[in-house]
Amino acid sequence: MKLRTSVIAVLGMAFAAGAAHADINVGVTVSATGPAASLGIPEKNTIALMPTTIGGEKVNYIVLDDASDTTAAVKNTRKLISEDKVDIVLGSTVSPNSLAMIDVVAESGTPMISMAASARIVEPVDEKKRWVFKTPQNDAQMSTAIVEHMTNSGVKTVAFIGFADAYGEGWYEQFSSVADARKLKMVANERFNRNDTSVTGQVLKLMAARPDAILIAGSGTPAALPQKALKERGYTGKIYQTHGVANNDFLRVCGKDCEGTFLPAGPVLVASQLADSNPVKKSAIEYITKYEAAHGKGSVSTFGAHAWDAGVLLAAAAPEALKKAKPGTKEFRTALRDALENVKEVPAAHGIFTMSPTDHLGLDQRSRVMVQIQNGAWKLVQ
Amino acid sequence: MDFQIALLLGQDGITNGAIYALLALALVLVFAVTRVIFIPQGEFVSYGALTLVMIQAGAIPATVWLLLGAGLLAAALDVRLALRAGQPGRLVRLVGWYVAYPLVLVALLYTLPVKDFPMIAQILFALAVVVPMGPLMYRLIYQPIAAAPVLVLLIVSVAVHVAMVGLGLLFFGAEGSRTPPFSDARFEMGPVMVSGQTIWVVVSSLVLIVALYQFFERTLYGKALRATAINRVGARLMGISPALAGRLTFFLAALIGALSGVLIAPITTIYYDTGFLIGLKGFVAAIVGGLGSYPLAAAGALLVGLLEAFSSFWASAHKEVIVFTLIIPVLLWRSLRGRHVEEEE
């Protein structure tokens, strides 16, 4: 019995070692179930479209689901690093999970690319966060775009309603500070839950403050509820949403109540409407074509594109690291981290990435556009 | 806050309260008859609403496959039992209900243009798919452990809830959906506009409550359920089958859940996991009634609905905290004034 177990163990180790020396192992943890599933599912689908060879080496993707749960994300990360000996971790979908994973990847010296939005994941770059990169735009960048659009169209007072969680709080913090700097007056601040069946109370309070514009900070279809309630109560001012709603399900659920809504978004949302001279257009359309070929027309969402961008970064950095060390070693992981930090002008679906030792996001103004919902479709605001 | 806002909030609270009341009644019923704290009650809300959405979109609702699967499983169990008991005569009926019924439903959904049917027919189809899952769930999961302690039944309920939420994600996807309203009518009541759907919700809840009352007071089956709730052993001695009582109870619970889902789907966006929170608020209401009194549970539901509406106006960030904290003073009050009964195990 003992002999048999040890034989199996030796065989297993031989296989593991064999795999580790030949291939680049990519560990992925996404929130494909639980509250963030609407973001995690397109990300998971996108992983299947990523390159299977980089620089002549085979790439293995090990995809785990963390059920939008912080503990599970940390457990997955530990498992990926200790059992699967991955060279890089991609994930997770939401900010709390990604923040919790930082300690684990820093401890083992494994680079990580997050697909979550919070700026705190990569800022400030310190001893731990030097291993961490992320692809989605910061809320601050998006807030600035909204505030700019508001002030340009004569909005003086604004009310805010957001998720009663990290997403809503984060947005309120960013947005109110930017709005304050631009002399935009916040007149109301409300919260609602993703699963609420009614937001009448909040909406009445918002409308009692008579704002010129209302910003709804929610993600996916739940963000449609306040907007529908506002329209039902006869609100006629401008309504803004965040880039969290940029998928077609939101348009389906919100229907005609969302006509005229403004939101900031990654250029991939309106890729075909971008000017041909826009450097993002080609790389964004590449992703859309690939995703829609696999999952049907109109299935693409901006969330999956964040995962795609993580793949693009990996594909850009890995060849550099391969020159220095073999995959599966500590040297390779360090080299990969260094290469990620030196990525310059890499076109991806959401913008052009240029990393630096102080900037582990690497996106600039080219990573966001203002979009308006017109006739049930996304329309680029010129 | 002026009078008009208070009226609007009150209207909102009553609408939600009506749904919570229905679920609270179902929870009290299930607990009284089978001692099961029925956590998956809310799942029937989501399943009912989202099955209707799929039917309206012209798709075959994925829930019908679950029904067929559960039916096959139950048929296998019961056919074996019937053969062992030497009652081959029961076979036809068993196979008919467990297997043929879902198959006929599938065939109907495939062949008929259900998408273009009037809404009421679509709702009947959705209910026909979702409601039989209640008795099937009792047959497969709760009946084999019917004599287990309350705690075991509760743990099993949690497991069933988690499984149903997972299946819901698989069937319906992560994004929410809505259905068109039953009527676009709007009525002016003093300074407040009341939408037709709100009236539908409140009136249907009232009708359902009255119908349940009639069922328990006037029909043999209703009286059998009441007898089982009061004294299980006594009822059994009088020839009331506990299995039948269980299945009937779960049928009613599933019916109430699915109907609630259909009623609120036009007012709010329903997700695969929406039902849980609605069910939990129904549970708070049922606790107010001590998990035993129907009128108190209904009053509790109204209280929960109104509290929710007004707290969402005053302190939206802490709404859930306020609603669920309600349970603490209620429990305190109940345990201080009620006599303490040891759980019979």
Chai-1 contact restraints between the chains, C-beta under 6 A:
chainA,res_idxA,chainB,res_idxB,connection_type,confidence,min_distance_angstrom,max_distance_angstrom,comment,restraint_id
A,T33,B,L169,contact,1.0,0.0,6.0,A-B,restraint_1
A,A37,B,A174,contact,1.0,0.0,6.0,A-B,restraint_2
A,S38,B,A174,contact,1.0,0.0,6.0,A-B,restraint_3
A,S38,B,E175,contact,1.0,0.0,6.0,A-B,restraint_4
A,I41,B,A174,contact,1.0,0.0,6.0,A-B,restraint_5
A,A164,B,A317,contact,1.0,0.0,6.0,A-B,restraint_6
A,E190,B,S316,contact,1.0,0.0,6.0,A-B,restraint_7
A,R191,B,S316,contact,1.0,0.0,6.0,A-B,restraint_8
A,R191,B,A317,contact,1.0,0.0,6.0,A-B,restraint_9
A,N195,B,T274,contact,1.0,0.0,6.0,A-B,restraint_10
A,N195,B,L277,contact,1.0,0.0,6.0,A-B,restraint_11
A,T197,B,T268,contact,1.0,0.0,6.0,A-B,restraint_12
A,S198,B,D12,contact,1.0,0.0,6.0,A-B,restraint_13
A,S198,B,N16,contact,1.0,0.0,6.0,A-B,restraint_14
A,T200,B,D12,contact,1.0,0.0,6.0,A-B,restraint_15
A,G201,B,L9,contact,1.0,0.0,6.0,A-B,restraint_16
A,G201,B,A309,contact,1.0,0.0,6.0,A-B,restraint_17
A,G201,B,S312,contact,1.0,0.0,6.0,A-B,restraint_18
A,G201,B,F313,contact,1.0,0.0,6.0,A-B,restraint_19
A,Q202,B,S312,contact,1.0,0.0,6.0,A-B,restraint_20
A,Q202,B,S316,contact,1.0,0.0,6.0,A-B,restraint_21
A,L204,B,I5,contact,1.0,0.0,6.0,A-B,restraint_22
A,L204,B,L8,contact,1.0,0.0,6.0,A-B,restraint_23
A,K205,B,F313,contact,1.0,0.0,6.0,A-B,restraint_24
A,T221,B,E175,contact,1.0,0.0,6.0,A-B,restraint_25
A,T221,B,G176,contact,1.0,0.0,6.0,A-B,restraint_26
A,T221,B,T269,contact,1.0,0.0,6.0,A-B,restraint_27
A,L225,B,T269,contact,1.0,0.0,6.0,A-B,restraint_28
A,D249,B,E175,contact,1.0,0.0,6.0,A-B,restraint_29
A,V253,B,G176,contact,1.0,0.0,6.0,A-B,restraint_30
A,V253,B,R178,contact,1.0,0.0,6.0,A-B,restraint_31
A,V253,B,T269,contact,1.0,0.0,6.0,A-B,restraint_32
